Amino acid sequence: MGKQVDSKTITWVIKNFSSLQSASIHSDQFVVGDCKWRLMAYPKGNEKATYLAYRANNLALHTKFSLTLVNQKSEKLSKLIESQQWFDHKSTSRGFPAMIPLTNLHTNEGFLVKGELTVVAKIEVLEVVGKIDVSKKSSPVMETIDVNGFQVLPSQVESVNRLFSKHLDIASKFRPKNPYMKTAYMNVLLSLTKTLCQSPQDLSNDDISGAGAALTYLREAGFKLDWLEKKHGEIKEKKKKEEASLKRLQEMEKQIFNEAQIYKEKVLAARAPLSLNEDNVF
């Protein structure tokens, strides 16, 4: 028997949760205690709404874990359940029956924001029984990195650093303290900046309206986003001008087409051969 302590916190953002057609979905694999794990969920409902799955091998793992359904509008409303279980080749998954009723998930504000559901899993491997086959040892996975108090993915570090370097006071009045909530807010902010960097031509009115709602959501949490609000206003104005110009262009094209048809008919009439009246024949 060998003892080993390892822990990891994983944030799983499920996009378009309400429209998913699959009976079950799973996260990307991650590594804790040198073993592969993944999270499972049932968008249509199941006796185990969310659970943790371990890729079976010759090990038995004594594990303490928690799953949190993040309410992005109120930390107090987030749903947290904890457990301490053994995983082995016979028991590869452990879950929580009816972690939250599906109807509550859809009706309670904050769990689904812009169609996204956020699940945070904290896994602690307390004890390992058996020996890991070095040839099958899992490769490391990406972990989150702290940038100015926000836990972000390595792929997001450059973008977040750029935000803080250009806008030093962006989070000076940011209120939420829970790290999961902070990560969720930062993901919304990064998504918003990406949206507002697009050409107005590529954005629908629904996109622009959604960006306005996201701005309100982030501003209420304490972010200082004057520069983004200005950008959003400029895009709205450009979109209005684009639509007005496009409408006028279509009207002009229609008018030109109609006039062209009239002149086409006149040309055809002018080219038509004249008929000779017999009374006028020389």
Disulfide bonds with the S-S distance in Angstrom:
none
